[in-house]
Amino acid sequence: MRRLFYTSAASRDLADILSYLAERAGETKPALHFVQQLRAQCQKLAELPGTLGRPRDDIRSGIRSFAYRGYIILFRYEDDSLHIISIIEGHRDIDALMKG
């Protein structure tokens, strides 16, 4: 099993998603539950054997993406670990966000 790491940008993304969803719902509990589901999906990506996700060398060499419930998880494999680079809402311009 690979070890899972989050970049500081990915951690900020999760915090931003939590804030956004909590504001929209008017309460924190459903937003927290969804963020926990996102984190669980990231953990699954680390636990599953093989190479998962879609190659995204168009963004940056070695980056892969995996869609989960309207969000795109961007990650890369490094030796025996999986690094979550960013988690972006699926309708956003990923190229602009990653290059900006």
N, CA, C and O of each residue as an XYZ file, in Angstrom:
400
protein
N       0.846     -1.184      0.000
C       0.000      0.000      0.000
C       0.888      1.243      0.000
O       1.882      1.317      0.722
N       0.511      2.198     -0.813
C       1.249      3.462     -0.884
C       0.875      4.363      0.295
O      -0.239      4.306      0.816
N       1.817      5.176      0.688
C       1.521      6.195      1.694
C       0.869      7.386      0.987
O       1.193      7.693     -0.160
N      -0.036      8.038      1.673
C      -0.793      9.146      1.100
C      -0.311     10.461      1.687
O      -0.180     10.599      2.903
N      -0.050     11.422      0.816
C       0.352     12.761      1.225
C      -0.513     13.786      0.506
O      -0.930     13.572     -0.632
N      -0.778     14.898      1.179
C      -1.495     16.025      0.591
C      -0.537     17.212      0.521
O       0.127     17.532      1.507
N      -0.462     17.861     -0.632
C       0.300     19.101     -0.712
C      -0.447     20.166      0.077
O      -1.620     19.988      0.408
N       0.220     21.261      0.378
C      -0.461     22.354      1.081
C      -1.600     22.911      0.224
O      -2.627     23.334      0.754
N      -1.419     22.911     -1.095
C      -2.487     23.379     -1.993
C      -3.706     22.469     -1.901
O      -4.837     22.954     -1.877
N      -3.493     21.156     -1.850
C      -4.613     20.214     -1.744
C      -5.324     20.363     -0.404
O      -6.550     20.274     -0.338
N      -4.570     20.585      0.651
C      -5.186     20.812      1.970
C      -6.032     22.079      1.961
O      -7.123     22.104      2.530
N      -5.531     23.131      1.316
C      -6.320     24.372      1.179
C      -7.575     24.115      0.346
O      -8.647     24.631      0.659
N      -7.438     23.313     -0.718
C      -8.596     22.987     -1.549
C      -9.685     22.326     -0.704
O     -10.858     22.685     -0.810
N      -9.300     21.368      0.129
C     -10.286     20.687      0.982
C     -10.954     21.656      1.945
O     -12.163     21.580      2.166
N     -10.179     22.563      2.517
C     -10.743     23.565      3.425
C     -11.699     24.498      2.678
O     -12.758     24.855      3.196
N     -11.322     24.889      1.463
C     -12.180     25.757      0.647
C     -13.476     25.050      0.250
O     -14.548     25.656      0.258
N     -13.374     23.772     -0.094
C     -14.566     22.989     -0.450
C     -15.497     22.900      0.748
O     -16.709     23.062      0.611
N     -14.936     22.646      1.916
C     -15.734     22.580      3.142
C     -16.451     23.903      3.390
O     -17.653     23.912      3.657
N     -15.741     25.002      3.307
C     -16.346     26.324      3.533
C     -17.448     26.623      2.527
O     -18.530     27.084      2.891
N     -17.161     26.354      1.259
C     -18.125     26.628      0.195
C     -19.403     25.818      0.386
O     -20.507     26.359      0.325
N     -19.242     24.514      0.618
C     -20.421     23.655      0.757
C     -21.200     23.969      2.029
O     -22.430     23.923      2.026
N     -20.508     24.283      3.105
C     -21.181     24.636      4.361
C     -21.985     25.927      4.192
O     -23.099     26.044      4.703
N     -21.422     26.875      3.486
C     -22.134     28.142      3.236
C     -23.376     27.905      2.381
O     -24.445     28.449      2.657
N     -23.224     27.086      1.339
C     -24.373     26.801      0.468
C     -25.468     26.041      1.192
O     -26.652     26.312      0.991
N     -25.077     25.081      2.043
C     -26.061     24.257      2.753
C     -26.610     24.954      3.992
O     -27.673     24.590      4.493
N     -25.889     25.951      4.482
C     -26.322     26.632      5.694
C     -25.973     25.859      6.958
O     -26.391     26.231      8.054
N     -25.208     24.786      6.806
C     -24.742     24.006      7.955
C     -23.475     23.257      7.585
O     -23.196     23.023      6.409
N     -22.723     22.889      8.590
C     -21.413     22.292      8.369
C     -21.450     20.783      8.196
O     -20.624     20.234      7.467
N     -22.376     20.105      8.840
C     -22.351     18.639      8.879
C     -22.330     17.983      7.487
O     -21.474     17.130      7.251
N     -23.234     18.342      6.554
C     -23.176     17.699      5.229
C     -21.889     18.027      4.473
O     -21.362     17.188      3.743
N     -21.389     19.242      4.650
C     -20.147     19.628      3.981
C     -18.976     18.819      4.528
O     -18.129     18.354      3.766
N     -18.928     18.653      5.827
C     -17.871     17.864      6.451
C     -17.939     16.409      5.984
O     -16.911     15.785      5.722
N     -19.148     15.883      5.883
C     -19.331     14.510      5.405
C     -18.793     14.358      3.981
O     -18.126     13.370      3.676
N     -19.075     15.315      3.118
C     -18.595     15.227      1.740
C     -17.071     15.304      1.680
O     -16.444     14.548      0.936
N     -16.475     16.197      2.445
C     -15.011     16.311      2.461
C     -14.393     15.015      2.983
O     -13.343     14.590      2.500
N     -15.027     14.396      3.951
C     -14.548     13.097      4.437
C     -14.620     12.044      3.330
O     -13.736     11.194      3.224
N     -15.664     12.098      2.510
C     -15.778     11.172      1.378
C     -14.674     11.421      0.351
O     -14.112     10.474     -0.200
N     -14.364     12.689      0.097
C     -13.268     13.016     -0.822
C     -11.946     12.451     -0.292
O     -11.173     11.854     -1.041
N     -11.699     12.645      1.002
C     -10.470     12.129      1.614
C     -10.430     10.595      1.552
O      -9.371     10.007      1.332
N     -11.581      9.956      1.746
C     -11.650      8.496      1.668
C     -11.333      8.024      0.248
O     -10.671      7.002      0.068
N     -11.801      8.762     -0.754
C     -11.492      8.404     -2.141
C      -9.996      8.544     -2.398
O      -9.408      7.712     -3.088
N      -9.385      9.569     -1.861
C      -7.936      9.736     -2.009
C      -7.203      8.556     -1.370
O      -6.230      8.047     -1.926
N      -7.672      8.130     -0.211
C      -7.074      6.984      0.466
C      -7.216      5.718     -0.382
O      -6.289      4.912     -0.462
N      -8.375      5.547     -1.012
C      -8.577      4.387     -1.895
C      -7.599      4.411     -3.059
O      -7.061      3.373     -3.442
N      -7.368      5.596     -3.624
C      -6.412      5.708     -4.727
C      -5.028      5.245     -4.286
O      -4.299      4.625     -5.060
N      -4.671      5.548     -3.043
C      -3.369      5.132     -2.519
C      -3.327      3.628     -2.252
O      -2.281      2.999     -2.411
N      -4.444      3.060     -1.852
C      -4.482      1.650     -1.462
C      -4.591      0.682     -2.632
O      -4.083     -0.437     -2.558
N      -5.235      1.093     -3.690
C      -5.460      0.180     -4.807
C      -4.166     -0.055     -5.588
O      -3.384      0.873     -5.796
N      -3.947     -1.285     -6.015
C      -2.728     -1.577     -6.774
C      -2.809     -1.017     -8.189
O      -3.884     -0.681     -8.685
N      -1.670     -0.929     -8.810
C      -1.628     -0.479    -10.195
C      -1.591      1.029    -10.311
O      -1.481      1.756     -9.324
N      -1.686      1.469    -11.542
C      -1.671      2.891    -11.858
C      -3.088      3.302    -12.224
O      -3.666      2.804    -13.191
N      -3.627      4.201    -11.453
C      -5.008      4.633    -11.645
C      -5.065      6.043    -12.207
O      -4.061      6.754    -12.239
N      -6.237      6.432    -12.643
C      -6.454      7.788    -13.124
C      -5.999      7.989    -14.556
O      -5.377      7.126    -15.175
N      -6.335      9.152    -15.045
C      -6.014      9.539    -16.425
C      -4.718     10.341    -16.441
O      -4.575     11.278    -15.656
N      -3.777     10.002    -17.305
C      -2.546     10.800    -17.395
C      -2.878     12.241    -17.787
O      -3.697     12.475    -18.676
N      -2.239     13.204    -17.120
C      -2.473     14.624    -17.412
C      -1.147     15.349    -17.622
O      -0.878     16.384    -17.010
N      -0.328     14.780    -18.500
C       0.951     15.406    -18.812
C       0.761     16.771    -19.470
O       1.695     17.571    -19.527
N      -0.450     17.035    -19.968
C      -0.746     18.353    -20.531
C      -0.721     19.432    -19.449
O      -0.504     20.607    -19.748
N      -0.940     19.040    -18.200
C      -0.895     19.981    -17.078
C       0.536     20.070    -16.548
O       1.110     21.152    -16.426
N       1.089     18.904    -16.239
C       2.446     18.805    -15.723
C       2.862     17.336    -15.817
O       2.041     16.440    -15.621
N       4.097     17.102    -16.109
C       4.598     15.735    -16.267
C       4.350     14.913    -14.996
O       4.648     15.350    -13.884
N       3.800     13.721    -15.193
C       3.572     12.810    -14.083
C       2.262     12.982    -13.344
O       1.946     12.185    -12.461
N       1.491     14.006    -13.684
C       0.212     14.257    -13.015
C      -0.855     13.344    -13.609
O      -0.885     13.104    -14.816
N      -1.722     12.845    -12.747
C      -2.866     12.017    -13.161
C      -4.117     12.637    -12.547
O      -4.031     13.378    -11.568
N      -5.284     12.333    -13.127
C      -6.537     12.858    -12.585
C      -7.536     11.725    -12.397
O      -7.504     10.711    -13.095
N      -8.418     11.932    -11.437
C      -9.471     10.977    -11.141
C     -10.708     11.779    -10.762
O     -10.657     12.601     -9.847
N     -11.814     11.549    -11.453
C     -13.060     12.272    -11.174
C     -13.800     11.603    -10.027
O     -13.889     10.378     -9.947
N     -14.330     12.443     -9.140
C     -15.126     11.936     -8.019
C     -16.220     12.946     -7.686
O     -15.937     14.037     -7.191
N     -17.460     12.580     -7.958
C     -18.648     13.345     -7.593
C     -18.531     14.853     -7.887
O     -18.765     15.692     -7.017
N     -18.171     15.159     -9.109
C     -18.127     16.554     -9.543
C     -16.803     17.257     -9.269
O     -16.659     18.441     -9.575
N     -15.851     16.557     -8.706
C     -14.532     17.124     -8.432
C     -13.474     16.297     -9.152
O     -13.686     15.123     -9.455
N     -12.344     16.920     -9.418
C     -11.219     16.255    -10.058
C     -10.072     16.226     -9.044
O      -9.614     17.262     -8.561
N      -9.629     15.020     -8.744
C      -8.488     14.836     -7.853
C      -7.253     14.729     -8.729
O      -7.152     13.823     -9.556
N      -6.315     15.646     -8.553
C      -5.058     15.630     -9.295
C      -3.981     15.077     -8.376
O      -3.829     15.530     -7.241
N      -3.230     14.093     -8.870
C      -2.242     13.440     -8.016
C      -1.078     12.948     -8.841
O      -1.109     12.962    -10.071
N      -0.039     12.509     -8.132
C       1.103     11.889     -8.800
C       1.628     10.774     -7.904
O       1.533     10.832     -6.678
N       2.182      9.765     -8.552
C       2.839      8.669     -7.850
C       4.311      9.028     -7.680
O       4.938      9.560     -8.596
N       4.850      8.736     -6.514
C       6.283      8.899     -6.259
C       6.732      7.713     -5.428
O       6.361      7.580     -4.262
N       7.528      6.857     -6.034
C       8.027      5.657     -5.358
C       6.881      4.907     -4.691
O       5.995      4.400     -5.380
N       6.881      4.827     -3.362
C       5.839      4.084     -2.641
C       4.793      5.015     -2.030
O       4.193      4.697     -1.003
N       4.582      6.159     -2.666
C       3.610      7.109     -2.129
C       2.748      7.711     -3.235
O       3.090      7.667     -4.416
N       1.630      8.268     -2.813
C       0.723      8.978     -3.706
C       0.550     10.380     -3.132
O       0.202     10.541     -1.962
N       0.792     11.382     -3.952
C       0.714     12.778     -3.525
C      -0.495     13.436     -4.174
O      -0.588     13.516     -5.399
N      -1.416     13.906     -3.345
C      -2.563     14.652     -3.853
C      -2.084     16.078     -4.095
O      -1.643     16.761     -3.170
N      -2.175     16.517     -5.336
C      -1.683     17.834     -5.741
C      -2.754     18.898     -5.550
O      -2.483     19.981     -5.032
N      -3.966     18.581     -5.971
C      -5.058     19.547     -5.899
C      -6.383     18.811     -6.071
O      -6.436     17.720     -6.639
N      -7.446     19.426     -5.571
C      -8.796     18.906     -5.767
C      -9.633     20.079     -6.270
O      -9.830     21.072     -5.570
N     -10.116     19.938     -7.490
C     -10.737     21.060     -8.199
C     -12.151     20.699     -8.613
O     -12.410     19.580     -9.056
N     -13.057     21.645     -8.468
C     -14.436     21.447     -8.926
C     -14.384     21.211    -10.430
O     -13.687     21.927    -11.149
N     -15.113     20.220    -10.902
C     -15.009     19.727    -12.262
C     -15.306     20.708    -13.379
O     -14.872     20.490    -14.510
N     -16.030     21.779    -13.102
C     -16.371     22.743    -14.157
C     -15.342     23.857    -14.293
O     -15.443     24.689    -15.195
N     -14.367     23.877    -13.417
C     -13.354     24.938    -13.456
C     -12.318     24.650    -14.528
O     -12.167     23.507    -14.959
N     -11.616     25.667    -14.953
C     -10.562     25.552    -15.964
C      -9.290     25.045    -15.286
O      -8.529     25.828    -14.718
N      -9.067     23.743    -15.347
C      -7.946     23.114    -14.654
C      -6.614     23.655    -15.179
O      -5.713     23.945    -14.392
N      -6.485     23.790    -16.490
C      -5.236     24.285    -17.063
C      -4.871     25.654    -16.491
O      -3.729     25.876    -16.091
N      -5.827     26.557    -16.453
C      -5.566     27.901    -15.936
C      -5.231     27.868    -14.446
O      -4.343     28.594    -13.999
N      -5.918     27.049    -13.687
C      -5.669     26.965    -12.255
C      -4.295     26.389    -11.947
O      -3.622     26.856    -11.028
N      -3.877     25.398    -12.689
C      -2.595     24.748    -12.421
C      -1.409     25.568    -12.927
O      -0.298     25.441    -12.411
N      -1.640     26.395    -13.918
C      -0.545     27.203    -14.458
C      -0.462     28.562    -13.789
O       0.546     29.259    -13.913
N      -1.516     28.942    -13.082
C      -1.574     30.269    -12.463
C      -0.902     30.368    -11.152
O      -0.890     31.438    -10.544
